[in-house]
Amino acid sequence: MTYKYPPTVMNKAIGYFISGLGRTAIGKKVGVPEGTVRKWIDKYKTGEIEHIHYWILPSPNGPISEGECPCGETRVFANSQDGWDRWRKSDGKRPNNQSQEALKTKKQKKSNFNGKL
């Protein structure tokens, strides 16, 4: 079945319904008419559609972020798999010496390429 709205909007709406929000408030929050929200809720209640979590994550600040679904469930997510230990500095900031090295290497490669032209 094809829907006018993307599945993420429907999942957000169902999540807000699970958390106890009313149809009118849900419609305003996700930008969908109340009648559409009512149909989605009815389909959710009859099992025609199921709620798939739609995780809303804050901006990364540290090694992990706590995401929250509109239904109220929370989950912890890793912000980076590469260099997980790099975040574990005493000041909590990401070391930038590696990014500076990468930038130097990139500039060097570019200058070598331009010099061959």
Summary of the structure (lengths in Angstrom):
residues: 117
radius of gyration: 22.6
end to end distance: 55.9
largest distance: 68.1
contacts: 267
relative contact order: 0.11
helix: 49%
strand: 9%
